[in-house]
Amino acid sequence: MNKHETINYIEFPAENIQETKQFFTQVFNWNFEDFGPEYAAFSDQGINGGFFKSTLKANTSKGSALIVFYSDNLEATYKKIEHFGGKIIKPIFSFPGGRRFHFTEPSGNEFAVWSDKSI
């Protein structure tokens, strides 16, 4: 159900939509609906959204917002991301409230994963 004046949808650029879809399907078990060759939508992931064809990249070094996933097992998620073609750009580090790491997916967008669970 849509709620008045809340974040409803988020979109990301993706240079290679097929590789990006494959990565998120393998690592996070996402499902996609294609809307032509230049757009793929996802749903039921905490927020709905999509990827549009673009050479741009969402990156915090350029002022982009950081989307952060939660994991019950940070090390296992880290290994899956590496295994399926993600690049770790900030290894696991502690911060007030837990631990996290940053990665890029195959199209180069930056994301993070955090956990409040210790090893």
FENDA-V996394 format. One record per residue. N is the residue number from 1. RES is the residue in one letter. PHI is phi in whole degrees, 0 to 359 (none if undefined). PSI is psi in radians with two decimals (999 if undefined). Layout:
# FENDA-V996394
n=N res=RES phi=PHI psi=PSI
n=N res=RES phi=PHI psi=PSI
This chain:
# FENDA-V996394
n=1 res=M phi=none psi=2.36
n=2 res=N phi=282 psi=2.38
n=3 res=K phi=247 psi=2.36
n=4 res=H phi=306 psi=2.23
n=5 res=E phi=58 psi=0.67
n=6 res=T phi=241 psi=2.81
n=7 res=I phi=295 psi=2.24
n=8 res=N phi=244 psi=-0.47
n=9 res=Y phi=200 psi=2.60
n=10 res=I phi=223 psi=2.46
n=11 res=E phi=234 psi=2.52
n=12 res=F phi=233 psi=2.59
n=13 res=P phi=284 psi=2.71
n=14 res=A phi=207 psi=2.05
n=15 res=E phi=292 psi=-0.68
n=16 res=N phi=235 psi=1.62
n=17 res=I phi=298 psi=-0.68
n=18 res=Q phi=297 psi=-0.81
n=19 res=E phi=295 psi=-0.69
n=20 res=T phi=296 psi=-0.78
n=21 res=K phi=300 psi=-0.80
n=22 res=Q phi=299 psi=-0.76
n=23 res=F phi=301 psi=-0.91
n=24 res=F phi=292 psi=-0.51
n=25 res=T phi=291 psi=-0.78
n=26 res=Q phi=288 psi=-0.70
n=27 res=V phi=276 psi=-0.82
n=28 res=F phi=247 psi=0.07
n=29 res=N phi=63 psi=0.64
n=30 res=W phi=281 psi=2.69
n=31 res=N phi=245 psi=2.57
n=32 res=F phi=233 psi=2.66
n=33 res=E phi=238 psi=2.13
n=34 res=D phi=277 psi=2.43
n=35 res=F phi=237 psi=1.28
n=36 res=G phi=84 psi=3.14
n=37 res=P phi=283 psi=-0.14
n=38 res=E phi=242 psi=0.28
n=39 res=Y phi=204 psi=2.34
n=40 res=A phi=225 psi=2.27
n=41 res=A phi=254 psi=2.59
n=42 res=F phi=235 psi=2.75
n=43 res=S phi=214 psi=2.97
n=44 res=D phi=59 psi=0.67
n=45 res=Q phi=239 psi=0.52
n=46 res=G phi=95 psi=-0.61
n=47 res=I phi=207 psi=2.57
n=48 res=N phi=274 psi=2.74
n=49 res=G phi=185 psi=-2.84
n=50 res=G phi=194 psi=3.02
n=51 res=F phi=240 psi=2.30
n=52 res=F phi=246 psi=2.60
n=53 res=K phi=294 psi=2.15
n=54 res=S phi=191 psi=2.65
n=55 res=T phi=272 psi=-0.07
n=56 res=L phi=287 psi=2.83
n=57 res=K phi=222 psi=2.44
n=58 res=A phi=276 psi=2.02
n=59 res=N phi=216 psi=2.32
n=60 res=T phi=295 psi=-0.46
n=61 res=S phi=293 psi=-0.29
n=62 res=K phi=251 psi=0.24
n=63 res=G phi=93 psi=0.12
n=64 res=S phi=289 psi=2.63
n=65 res=A phi=294 psi=2.63
n=66 res=L phi=256 psi=2.12
n=67 res=I phi=269 psi=2.25
n=68 res=V phi=240 psi=2.18
n=69 res=F phi=272 psi=2.75
n=70 res=Y phi=253 psi=2.51
n=71 res=S phi=224 psi=2.43
n=72 res=D phi=283 psi=-0.35
n=73 res=N phi=222 psi=1.55
n=74 res=L phi=301 psi=-0.76
n=75 res=E phi=296 psi=-0.71
n=76 res=A phi=294 psi=-0.73
n=77 res=T phi=295 psi=-0.72
n=78 res=Y phi=305 psi=-0.85
n=79 res=K phi=296 psi=-0.71
n=80 res=K phi=297 psi=-0.75
n=81 res=I phi=299 psi=-0.80
n=82 res=E phi=297 psi=-0.77
n=83 res=H phi=299 psi=-0.64
n=84 res=F phi=261 psi=0.35
n=85 res=G phi=100 psi=0.09
n=86 res=G phi=281 psi=2.78
n=87 res=K phi=242 psi=2.20
n=88 res=I phi=283 psi=2.14
n=89 res=I phi=251 psi=-0.29
n=90 res=K phi=218 psi=1.88
n=91 res=P phi=300 psi=2.97
n=92 res=I phi=305 psi=2.28
n=93 res=F phi=219 psi=2.74
n=94 res=S phi=271 psi=2.60
n=95 res=F phi=212 psi=2.86
n=96 res=P phi=303 psi=2.06
n=97 res=G phi=108 psi=-0.20
n=98 res=G phi=162 psi=-2.63
n=99 res=R phi=227 psi=2.71
n=100 res=R phi=201 psi=2.97
n=101 res=F phi=216 psi=2.81
n=102 res=H phi=244 psi=2.59
n=103 res=F phi=213 psi=2.86
n=104 res=T phi=244 psi=2.54
n=105 res=E phi=269 psi=3.07
n=106 res=P phi=305 psi=-0.47
n=107 res=S phi=272 psi=-0.02
n=108 res=G phi=95 psi=0.08
n=109 res=N phi=285 psi=2.42
n=110 res=E phi=269 psi=2.36
n=111 res=F phi=223 psi=3.01
n=112 res=A phi=224 psi=2.79
n=113 res=V phi=229 psi=2.37
n=114 res=W phi=230 psi=2.84
n=115 res=S phi=210 psi=2.56
n=116 res=D phi=262 psi=0.06
n=117 res=K phi=270 psi=2.43
n=118 res=S phi=274 psi=3.00
n=119 res=I phi=300 psi=999
